[in-house]
């Protein structure tokens, strides 16, 4: 994915809401220790976008065929490359692009794709100082629900 001069410009999808709001107005919108509230019908900020995106991607992997056709495998690989090219947060997109160049999508089965995506997510979690997810739990988390019945 080529680097563009737009990369260094602040954008809402690349920034958490609090930081973005500060960039838009020098006046603080809320006390320093509290994030400003924004209505749910506002554009997504970086946190909302990331959370929604990972939910979508993990759900897509969870429902990918266990035995995909050659075309399905090819299309899924193509999807992740297109996704990395057009993701609205350019620094995130560039990081993901670099990651999938080193770790190409594993599309031979649902389990392989889910594990690959979990590993990619954990790569991001590590960069952000967030906890790692136990990739052996992806089926419970994104397809079947927890064994304790809390999702029923």
C-alpha positions as a Markdown table, in Angstrom:
| # | Residue | x | y | z |
|---|---|---|---|---|
| 1 | Unk | 0.0 | 0.0 | 0.0 |
| 2 | Unk | 1.6 | 3.3 | -1.0 |
| 3 | Unk | 2.2 | 6.1 | 1.4 |
| 4 | Unk | 0.2 | 9.2 | 0.7 |
| 5 | Unk | 0.6 | 12.8 | 1.9 |
| 6 | Unk | -2.8 | 12.5 | 3.5 |
| 7 | Unk | -1.4 | 10.1 | 6.1 |
| 8 | Unk | -0.2 | 12.8 | 8.5 |
| 9 | Unk | -3.5 | 14.8 | 8.4 |
| 10 | Unk | -5.7 | 14.2 | 11.4 |
| 11 | Unk | -8.9 | 12.4 | 10.7 |
| 12 | Unk | -11.7 | 11.4 | 12.9 |
| 13 | Unk | -11.4 | 7.7 | 12.1 |
| 14 | Unk | -7.7 | 7.8 | 13.0 |
| 15 | Unk | -8.1 | 9.5 | 16.4 |
| 16 | Unk | -10.1 | 8.8 | 19.5 |
| 17 | Unk | -13.0 | 11.3 | 20.0 |
| 18 | Unk | -11.3 | 13.3 | 22.8 |
| 19 | Unk | -8.2 | 13.9 | 20.8 |
| 20 | Unk | -10.1 | 14.7 | 17.6 |
| 21 | Unk | -12.4 | 17.2 | 19.4 |
| 22 | Unk | -9.3 | 18.9 | 20.8 |
| 23 | Unk | -7.9 | 19.2 | 17.3 |
| 24 | Unk | -11.1 | 20.7 | 16.1 |
| 25 | Unk | -11.4 | 23.3 | 18.9 |
| 26 | Unk | -8.7 | 24.4 | 21.2 |
| 27 | Unk | -11.3 | 24.8 | 24.0 |
| 28 | Unk | -11.8 | 21.7 | 26.0 |
| 29 | Unk | -15.2 | 20.0 | 25.5 |
| 30 | Unk | -15.1 | 18.2 | 28.8 |
| 31 | Unk | -13.0 | 17.8 | 32.0 |
| 32 | Unk | -9.6 | 16.4 | 31.3 |
| 33 | Unk | -10.3 | 13.1 | 33.1 |
| 34 | Unk | -13.5 | 12.4 | 31.2 |
| 35 | Unk | -14.1 | 11.6 | 27.6 |
| 36 | Unk | -16.7 | 13.9 | 25.9 |
| 37 | Unk | -20.0 | 12.3 | 25.2 |
| 38 | Unk | -21.1 | 12.2 | 21.6 |
| 39 | Unk | -24.4 | 11.0 | 20.3 |
| 40 | Unk | -24.5 | 7.6 | 18.7 |
| 41 | Unk | -25.4 | 9.0 | 15.3 |
| 42 | Unk | -22.1 | 10.9 | 15.0 |
| 43 | Unk | -19.3 | 9.6 | 12.8 |
| 44 | Unk | -17.3 | 6.8 | 14.3 |
| 45 | Unk | -14.0 | 7.7 | 16.1 |
| 46 | Unk | -11.0 | 5.5 | 16.1 |
| 47 | Unk | -12.1 | 3.4 | 19.1 |
| 48 | Unk | -15.6 | 2.9 | 17.7 |
| 49 | Unk | -14.4 | 2.1 | 14.3 |
| 50 | Unk | -11.8 | -0.4 | 15.5 |
| 51 | Unk | -14.3 | -2.2 | 17.8 |
| 52 | Unk | -16.9 | -2.4 | 15.1 |
| 53 | Unk | -14.4 | -3.5 | 12.5 |
| 54 | Unk | -12.9 | -6.3 | 14.6 |
| 55 | Unk | -16.4 | -7.5 | 15.4 |
| 56 | Unk | -17.3 | -7.6 | 11.7 |
| 57 | Unk | -14.1 | -9.3 | 10.6 |
| 58 | Unk | -14.2 | -12.0 | 13.4 |
| 59 | Unk | -17.9 | -12.7 | 12.6 |
| 60 | Unk | -17.1 | -13.0 | 8.9 |
| 61 | Unk | -14.3 | -15.5 | 9.7 |
| 62 | Unk | -16.5 | -17.4 | 12.1 |
| 63 | Unk | -19.1 | -18.0 | 9.2 |
| 64 | Unk | -16.5 | -18.6 | 6.5 |
| 65 | Unk | -16.9 | -22.1 | 5.0 |
| 66 | Unk | -15.0 | -24.9 | 6.7 |
| 67 | Unk | -14.2 | -26.3 | 3.2 |
| 68 | Unk | -14.2 | -23.2 | 0.9 |
| 69 | Unk | -14.0 | -23.5 | -2.8 |
| 70 | Unk | -10.9 | -22.2 | -4.7 |
| 71 | Unk | -12.9 | -19.1 | -5.6 |
| 72 | Unk | -13.9 | -18.5 | -2.0 |
| 73 | Unk | -10.3 | -18.7 | -0.9 |
| 74 | Unk | -9.2 | -16.3 | -3.6 |
| 75 | Unk | -12.0 | -13.9 | -2.9 |
| 76 | Unk | -11.3 | -13.8 | 0.8 |
| 77 | Unk | -7.6 | -13.1 | 0.2 |
| 78 | Unk | -8.6 | -10.4 | -2.2 |
| 79 | Unk | -11.1 | -9.0 | 0.4 |
| 80 | Unk | -8.3 | -8.5 | 3.0 |
| 81 | Unk | -6.0 | -6.8 | 0.6 |
| 82 | Unk | -8.8 | -4.4 | -0.5 |
| 83 | Unk | -9.8 | -3.9 | 3.1 |
| 84 | Unk | -6.3 | -2.8 | 4.0 |
| 85 | Unk | -6.2 | -0.5 | 1.1 |
| 86 | Unk | -9.4 | 1.3 | 1.9 |
| 87 | Unk | -9.7 | 1.2 | 5.7 |
| 88 | Unk | -10.5 | 4.8 | 6.8 |
| 89 | Unk | -7.7 | 5.1 | 9.4 |
| 90 | Unk | -4.7 | 5.4 | 7.2 |
| 91 | Unk | -2.0 | 4.6 | 9.9 |
| 92 | Unk | -4.1 | 1.5 | 10.9 |
| 93 | Unk | -4.5 | 0.5 | 7.3 |
| 94 | Unk | -0.7 | 0.8 | 6.6 |
| 95 | Unk | 0.1 | -1.3 | 9.7 |
| 96 | Unk | -2.4 | -3.9 | 8.6 |
| 97 | Unk | -1.1 | -3.9 | 5.0 |
| 98 | Unk | 2.4 | -4.5 | 6.3 |
| 99 | Unk | 1.2 | -7.2 | 8.6 |
| 100 | Unk | -0.6 | -9.1 | 5.8 |
| 101 | Unk | 2.4 | -8.9 | 3.6 |
| 102 | Unk | 4.4 | -10.7 | 6.2 |
| 103 | Unk | 1.5 | -13.0 | 7.3 |
| 104 | Unk | -0.8 | -13.6 | 4.3 |
| 105 | Unk | -4.5 | -14.5 | 4.9 |
| 106 | Unk | -4.9 | -18.2 | 5.7 |
| 107 | Unk | -8.1 | -19.1 | 3.8 |
| 108 | Unk | -8.0 | -22.9 | 3.5 |
| 109 | Unk | -10.7 | -23.3 | 6.2 |
| 110 | Unk | -12.9 | -21.5 | 8.7 |
| 111 | Unk | -10.6 | -22.5 | 11.5 |
| 112 | Unk | -7.4 | -21.4 | 9.7 |
| 113 | Unk | -9.0 | -18.0 | 8.8 |
| 114 | Unk | -10.3 | -17.5 | 12.4 |
| 115 | Unk | -6.9 | -18.3 | 13.9 |
| 116 | Unk | -5.1 | -16.1 | 11.4 |
| 117 | Unk | -7.4 | -13.2 | 12.1 |
| 118 | Unk | -7.1 | -13.7 | 15.9 |
| 119 | Unk | -3.3 | -13.5 | 15.5 |
| 120 | Unk | -3.6 | -10.3 | 13.5 |
| 121 | Unk | -5.9 | -8.8 | 16.1 |
| 122 | Unk | -3.4 | -9.8 | 18.9 |
| 123 | Unk | -0.6 | -8.1 | 16.9 |
| 124 | Unk | -2.6 | -4.9 | 17.1 |
| 125 | Unk | -3.5 | -5.5 | 20.8 |
| 126 | Unk | 0.2 | -5.9 | 21.6 |
| 127 | Unk | 1.1 | -2.6 | 19.9 |
| 128 | Unk | -1.7 | -0.9 | 21.8 |
| 129 | Unk | -0.8 | -2.5 | 25.2 |
| 130 | Unk | -4.1 | -4.4 | 25.3 |
| 131 | Unk | -4.5 | -7.9 | 26.6 |
| 132 | Unk | -4.0 | -10.8 | 24.2 |
| 133 | Unk | -7.0 | -12.9 | 23.3 |
| 134 | Unk | -6.8 | -16.7 | 23.7 |
| 135 | Unk | -7.2 | -17.7 | 20.0 |
| 136 | Unk | -8.4 | -21.2 | 21.0 |
| 137 | Unk | -11.7 | -19.4 | 22.1 |
| 138 | Unk | -12.6 | -17.8 | 18.8 |
| 139 | Unk | -15.4 | -20.2 | 18.0 |
| 140 | Unk | -17.1 | -19.6 | 21.3 |
| 141 | Unk | -16.5 | -15.8 | 21.2 |
| 142 | Unk | -17.7 | -15.2 | 17.6 |
| 143 | Unk | -19.9 | -18.1 | 16.5 |
| 144 | Unk | -21.3 | -20.4 | 19.2 |
| 145 | Unk | -21.4 | -18.2 | 22.4 |
| 146 | Unk | -19.8 | -18.9 | 25.7 |
| 147 | Unk | -20.2 | -22.4 | 27.2 |
| 148 | Unk | -21.7 | -20.9 | 30.4 |
| 149 | Unk | -24.8 | -19.9 | 28.4 |
| 150 | Unk | -24.3 | -16.2 | 29.0 |
| 151 | Unk | -25.0 | -15.5 | 25.3 |
| 152 | Unk | -28.2 | -17.5 | 25.1 |
